[in-house]
Amino acid sequence: MEWTKYAQAIAREFVARRPENFVDLWRKYQDYGGRAGPSEFHALIHGEGEASEKDLFLLKAAFVDISK
């Protein structure tokens, strides 16, 4: 589960550098099948509340894809 904390930290930094990256990352997450809305996705990035393994995996996949 260590990679999930890493993926969340990287996503937070990515969004903090350019706030418009949030929308790009969220859309890519949805392209991969993620169902979280904007507020739920924000909570996912910030480690708030419960996140499923699937959502964390999709967050990682979306970040890897968008950062190419």
C-alpha positions in Angstrom: 0.0 0.0 0.0 3.0 2.3 0.2 2.7 3.1 -3.5 -0.8 4.5 -2.9 0.5 7.1 -0.5 3.2 7.9 -3.0 0.7 8.2 -5.9 -1.5 10.6 -3.8 1.5 12.7 -2.8 2.7 13.0 -6.4 -0.8 13.9 -7.6 -1.1 16.6 -4.9 2.2 18.1 -6.0 1.2 17.9 -9.6 -2.1 19.8 -8.9 -0.4 22.3 -6.6 2.1 23.3 -9.3 -0.7 24.0 -11.8 -4.3 24.0 -10.5 -5.6 23.3 -14.0 -3.8 20.0 -13.9 -6.6 18.9 -11.5 -9.2 18.8 -14.4 -6.8 17.1 -16.7 -5.9 14.4 -14.2 -9.6 14.0 -13.2 -10.7 13.5 -16.8 -7.9 11.0 -17.4 -9.0 9.2 -14.2 -12.5 9.1 -15.6 -11.3 7.8 -19.0 -9.8 4.8 -17.1 -13.2 4.1 -15.5 -13.1 6.2 -12.4 -16.5 7.3 -11.1 -15.6 9.9 -8.5 -16.9 13.4 -9.1 -14.7 16.5 -8.7 -15.2 16.7 -4.9 -14.7 13.0 -4.4 -11.6 13.1 -6.6 -10.2 16.0 -4.6 -10.7 13.9 -1.4 -9.0 10.9 -3.1 -5.9 13.0 -4.0 -5.7 14.4 -0.5 -6.2 11.1 1.3 -9.5 12.1 2.9 -12.1 9.5 3.6 -12.1 5.9 2.3 -10.5 5.2 -1.1 -10.9 1.9 -2.8 -7.9 0.0 -4.2 -9.5 0.5 -7.6 -9.7 4.3 -7.3 -6.1 4.5 -6.1 -4.9 2.3 -9.0 -6.8 4.4 -11.4 -5.3 7.6 -9.9 -1.9 6.1 -10.4 -2.6 5.0 -14.0 -4.1 8.4 -14.8 -1.1 10.2 -13.4 1.4 8.0 -15.3 -0.5 8.5 -18.6 -0.9 12.3 -18.2 2.7 12.9 -17.2 4.1 11.2 -20.4 
